[in-house]
Amino acid sequence: MGEHVLRRAVIRSLEWSDHLEYVSVNVSPRQLAEPDFVPMPADLLAAHPTCPWSSSPRS
């Protein structure tokens, strides 16, 4: 479920990038503890380089 939600968030951010400054996704402590959690959203963002949040955080 977590990967599906994050994938949809990336897709929506691409669709609505002209109207949104950011997208929030809730993550459970259990998900954060999973060893493959951090690479998964990093891979999703790397796969969508035009996503506004795929680069370094803005200041």
N, C-alpha and C positions, 0 to 999 in steps of 0.2 A: 504494500500500500504506500509506503513512504516514497519509493522511487516514482510511482505513478503520480503522486501529488506534486513532487518536485518537478517532474517532467511537464506537467500541466502548468505549473507556475512559470516555468521558462517560456513555454509556448504562449501563454497569456501575456507575459511581459513583452514578447515580441509583437504581439497583435496590438497591444495598448501602449506601446512605448511613448507615443506622442502625448498621452494623457496621464501617465503615472510617473511619479518620481521614484517609487520603490515598490517592492512586493514583499510581503511578510508571509512566512510559512512557519507554523508551529512544529516543533520537533520535540519528541519525548526524550526523557533521560535514557530510556532503554535504547532508543535509536542512536543517541550520541555515543553510547557505550559499545555499539557494534563496530567491529574492526574495519568493516568496509564502508562505513557511513561517510567519512570525509572524502574519500576518493570518488564516491558516487556523484554527489553534486558538483564536484570539481570536473569530473568527466562530462556531466551534462552541460555545464557552462562552456567547456572547451569545444564541445560538439556544436555549439551555437554561438560562434564568435560575434555575431551581430547583436546578441542580447546585450542590453545596456549594462547589465550587471556581470558580464563575463570578464571584464577587465578589473584592474585594481580599484579598490573603493575610492570614491570621490572625497575630496577634503571639504 
